[in-house]
């Protein structure tokens, strides 16, 4: 009986020790990520200058039978804004991940299946 208690205590102590050691490494990882991304890029880098081109690009993501009556959203200074109210429950938008991605996505023929046409 005494041996079983000692084993239980040893297992509990080992689990506590592993948990404590694992939690010590987490702050270092988050500080490293914060140092890498200490400042966000200016929102102007993500905005497309031609709003009608962004609307056309958003609509091109779906077949005309869907995009004709879909809601269209464009990226503005405070997030995505609805510029065309939809009637069919679908939403079309251009998702910009970075300045480089937005430059790529505006090029004619730029598709994931054809990355050579997306090169800057």
Secondary structure, 3 states (H helix, E strand, C coil): CHHHHHHHHHHHHHHHHHHHHHHHHHHHHHHHHHHHCCCCCCHHHCCCCCHHHHHHHHHCCCCHHHHCCCEEEEEECCEEEEEECCCCCCEEECCCCCHHHHHHHCCCCCECCEHHHHCC
